[in-house]
Amino acid sequence: MPSPSVFEESEEIGFLFDSQECRPLAFHRVCSNEILYHVKKKVPKFIGNKYLMGGLLGEGSYSKVKEVMDTETLQRRAVKIMATKRLKKIPNGEQNVQREIQMHRHLSHDNVVKLIETFFCPQRNKLYVIMEYCSAVLQEMLDSVPSKRLPIFQAADYFKQLIDGLEYLHGQGIIHKDIKPGNLLVTNAGVIKITDFGVSEQLDRFQKDDLCHVSQGTPAFQAPEIASGSLSYSGFKSDVWALGVTLYNITTGQYPFEADSIYKLFENIARGDYVIPENISDDQQLTDLLHGILTTNPDKRLSLTQVKCNRLDTYLFLSIYSLID
């Protein structure tokens, strides 16, 4: 005798009913050729008649940085887009941007990001700053590895380039005031480019010294004389201090001075007490260089010329030689 079917054993199958009207739900079959589907084509966006807009590279409080392509030369560029509405909400925002552009326009060095051109679009009420394109930010490179630091030979190479770029800026009478990995770009060829002159200061050509009176920049990279509240300080020596903090950061993955609040951070910086981590404590040349730069007394701190004479060229050569060997 045949076994009962599954349908005979199961409960009676009914229709799906709408809970409110208690009537069967209707299912309509439609032929595929009756379904209308159109792919929405993206219209290419151009700025300045020749720059083809690309993807977003970064975003700040009052600006965006996007990738663009010069359709005449087929070169990749970066554009900084600033809305004047946002700039007007910032005290002296428009004046500071114009000052930054005017300062940046005359700079030309392999280790300083190049400004190509600027233009304003009245219809969109936006300012566009076209700059050379770089493939990465040094801070993003550090964040991408678990140790948060670079191999010593790579750090030495970048540090050497950073010195050359900063020496050029100082020769032009420019105090950067915000040297840090986040303001250092890296090209596909491994060339370091100093960028972001938003808080930079250009000294008067007839000024007898390099004294600055306005302190700006990232707190963790501020010099002790700024952290202790000095009314004036050496601009060149403050940049050298930030250079030392950057070197410490890219070789150790840490910061020499850290704290839970900005007030405590400035206290630690003013005291100047820091520890050399174990991973570089055996490198006498590197530790001596760090101690020479991270000196709280600006008069005893190494100058940029002295840093250049004591840079890690020897260590760089030995590191590369050991890799080849």
C-alpha positions in Angstrom: 0.0 0.0 0.0 1.5 3.4 -1.0 2.6 5.7 1.8 0.6 8.8 2.2 2.0 11.9 0.4 3.4 14.8 2.2 0.4 16.9 1.2 -2.0 14.4 2.8 -0.2 14.6 6.1 0.2 18.3 6.2 -2.5 20.8 7.0 -4.7 22.3 4.4 -2.9 25.0 2.4 -4.8 28.2 2.1 -4.3 31.6 0.6 -2.4 34.5 2.1 -4.9 36.9 3.4 -4.6 40.6 4.1 -5.2 41.0 7.9 -7.3 44.2 7.5 -9.6 43.4 4.6 -9.5 39.5 4.8 -9.2 39.0 1.1 -6.6 37.1 -1.0 -3.5 39.0 -1.9 -3.1 39.4 -5.6 0.2 38.5 -7.4 0.6 39.9 -10.8 2.9 38.5 -13.4 4.6 40.9 -15.7 6.7 40.1 -18.8 10.3 41.1 -18.5 10.1 43.3 -21.6 7.5 45.4 -19.8 9.9 46.4 -17.0 11.5 49.7 -17.8 15.0 50.1 -16.4 17.5 52.8 -17.4 21.0 53.2 -16.1 21.4 56.7 -15.0 24.5 58.0 -16.7 26.7 60.3 -14.7 27.4 63.6 -16.4 31.1 64.4 -16.2 31.8 67.5 -14.1 34.4 70.0 -15.2 35.8 73.0 -13.3 37.8 75.7 -15.0 36.8 74.3 -18.4 39.6 71.8 -18.5 39.7 69.9 -15.1 37.7 66.7 -15.0 36.4 66.1 -11.5 37.3 62.9 -9.7 36.8 61.3 -6.3 37.2 62.8 -2.8 40.7 62.7 -1.3 40.0 64.4 2.0 37.8 66.8 3.8 38.4 69.5 6.4 36.3 71.9 8.4 35.8 74.4 5.6 37.2 72.7 2.5 37.3 69.5 0.5 40.1 68.0 -1.6 39.3 66.1 -4.7 41.2 64.5 -7.5 41.0 66.1 -10.9 42.5 65.4 -14.3 43.9 68.1 -16.6 42.3 67.2 -19.9 45.0 69.2 -21.8 48.0 67.5 -20.3 46.3 64.3 -19.0 48.0 64.9 -15.6 46.4 64.1 -12.3 46.0 67.0 -10.0 44.3 67.8 -6.7 41.9 70.6 -6.1 41.1 72.2 -2.8 37.5 73.5 -2.9 36.4 76.2 -0.4 32.9 77.6 -0.1 32.9 81.3 0.7 29.9 80.8 2.9 31.9 78.7 5.3 34.9 81.0 5.1 32.8 84.0 6.2 31.8 82.2 9.3 35.5 81.9 10.4 37.2 85.0 11.8 39.4 86.4 9.1 38.7 83.3 7.1 38.8 84.9 3.6 41.8 87.0 4.4 43.8 84.0 5.7 43.0 82.0 2.6 44.2 84.8 0.3 47.3 85.2 2.4 48.0 81.5 2.2 47.5 81.5 -1.6 49.7 84.5 -2.0 52.5 82.9 0.0 52.2 79.5 -1.7 52.1 80.9 -5.2 55.8 81.9 -5.2 57.1 78.6 -3.8 59.0 76.2 -6.0 60.9 73.3 -4.5 60.9 69.5 -5.0 59.9 68.9 -1.4 57.1 71.5 -1.3 53.7 70.8 -2.9 53.3 73.0 -6.0 50.4 75.3 -6.4 49.3 75.2 -10.1 46.5 77.9 -10.3 43.5 79.3 -8.5 40.2 80.6 -9.7 36.8 81.6 -8.3 33.4 80.4 -9.6 30.8 83.1 -8.9 27.9 80.8 -9.9 28.8 78.2 -7.2 30.4 80.8 -4.9 33.4 78.6 -4.5 37.2 79.0 -4.6 39.2 76.3 -6.3 43.0 75.8 -5.7 44.7 73.4 -8.1 47.8 71.7 -6.8 50.0 68.9 -7.8 48.7 65.4 -7.0 50.3 63.2 -4.4 49.3 59.6 -3.8 49.4 59.4 0.0 49.6 61.3 3.2 52.4 60.2 5.5 50.0 60.0 8.5 47.8 57.6 6.6 50.8 55.5 5.8 51.7 55.3 9.5 48.1 54.5 10.4 48.0 51.6 7.9 50.6 49.5 9.8 50.2 47.9 13.2 53.4 49.4 14.6 52.5 52.9 13.5 56.1 53.5 12.4 58.3 53.3 9.4 61.4 51.2 8.8 64.4 53.2 9.9 65.9 53.5 6.4 62.7 54.8 5.0 62.2 57.2 7.9 65.8 58.5 7.3 65.1 59.1 3.6 61.8 61.0 4.4 63.5 62.9 7.1 66.3 64.0 4.8 63.8 65.3 2.3 61.8 67.1 5.0 65.0 68.9 6.1 65.6 70.1 2.5 62.0 71.3 2.1 62.0 73.1 5.4 65.4 74.7 4.7 64.0 76.1 1.5 60.9 77.5 3.3 63.1 79.2 6.0 65.3 80.6 3.2 62.1 82.2 1.8 61.4 83.7 5.3 58.4 81.3 5.9 57.7 79.7 9.3 55.5 76.7 8.6 54.3 76.4 12.3 52.5 73.0 11.7 55.1 70.4 10.6 53.7 67.0 11.2 53.1 63.7 9.3 49.5 64.8 8.5 50.9 67.8 6.5 53.5 65.7 4.6 52.4 64.2 1.3 54.2 61.3 -0.5 54.3 60.9 -4.3 54.4 57.6 -6.2 58.2 58.1 -6.5 58.6 58.4 -2.7 59.1 62.1 -2.7 58.0 64.0 0.4 56.0 67.2 -0.2 55.3 69.8 2.6 51.8 71.1 2.4 49.1 73.2 4.3 50.3 76.7 4.8 47.1 77.8 6.6 48.9 78.9 9.8 52.2 79.7 8.3 53.8 83.1 8.7 56.1 85.0 6.3 58.7 87.2 7.9 59.2 90.7 6.8 62.2 90.8 4.5 63.7 93.7 6.5 63.1 91.9 9.8 66.3 91.4 11.8 65.2 88.2 13.6 62.8 85.3 13.2 60.6 86.2 16.2 56.9 85.2 16.0 54.1 86.4 18.3 51.2 84.2 17.3 51.2 80.5 18.2 49.2 78.2 16.0 49.4 74.6 15.0 48.9 71.1 16.4 49.4 71.0 20.3 51.4 67.7 20.3 54.0 69.3 18.0 54.3 72.7 19.8 57.6 73.8 21.2 58.2 74.2 25.0 58.5 78.0 24.6 55.0 78.1 23.1 53.6 75.6 25.6 54.9 77.7 28.5 53.1 80.8 27.2 56.0 82.9 25.9 54.8 86.1 24.2 57.5 85.7 21.4 59.6 82.9 20.2 62.0 81.9 17.5 60.0 80.7 14.4 62.9 78.7 13.0 63.6 76.9 16.2 59.9 76.1 16.7 59.8 74.4 13.3 62.9 72.5 14.2 61.2 71.2 17.4 58.2 70.0 15.3 60.7 68.4 13.0 62.1 66.4 16.0 58.6 65.4 17.2 57.9 64.2 13.6 61.2 62.1 13.6 60.3 60.6 16.9 56.8 59.7 15.7 57.8 58.1 12.4 60.6 56.0 14.0 58.8 54.9 17.2 55.1 55.0 16.4 54.6 57.2 19.5 54.7 60.8 20.6 57.4 62.1 23.0 54.7 64.0 25.0 51.2 62.8 25.6 48.4 63.6 28.1 44.7 63.4 28.7 44.1 67.2 28.3 45.8 70.0 26.4 46.8 71.7 29.7 48.6 68.6 31.0 50.1 68.1 27.5 51.6 71.6 27.6 52.9 71.0 31.1 54.7 67.9 29.9 56.1 69.6 26.9 57.4 72.6 29.0 59.2 70.2 31.3 60.7 68.4 28.3 60.8 64.9 30.0 60.5 62.1 27.5 61.7 58.5 27.1 63.4 56.9 24.1 61.6 53.7 23.3 63.4 50.4 23.3 63.1 49.9 19.5 65.5 52.8 18.8 67.4 53.0 22.2 70.4 51.1 20.7 70.7 53.5 17.7 73.1 56.0 19.2 73.1 58.3 16.1 69.3 58.6 16.1 69.0 59.1 19.9 71.7 61.8 19.9 69.9 63.6 17.1 66.6 63.4 18.9 68.1 64.7 22.1 69.8 67.6 20.2 66.5 68.6 18.6 64.1 68.0 21.5 66.0 70.4 23.8 63.6 72.7 25.8 66.0 75.7 25.7 65.7 77.1 22.1 69.2 78.6 22.4 70.7 75.2 23.0 68.5 73.4 20.5 70.1 72.4 17.2 69.5 74.8 14.4 68.3 73.5 11.0 71.8 73.7 9.6 73.2 71.6 12.5 70.4 69.1 12.0 71.3 68.9 8.4 74.9 68.1 9.3 73.8 65.5 11.8 71.1 63.8 9.7 70.8 60.1 9.3 72.7 59.8 5.9 75.2 57.3 7.4 72.5 55.3 9.0 70.5 55.3 5.8 73.4 54.0 3.8 74.2 51.3 6.4 70.5 50.2 6.5 70.2 49.9 2.8 73.6 48.1 2.6 72.5 45.6 5.2 69.3 44.9 3.2 71.3 44.3 0.0 73.8 42.1 1.8 
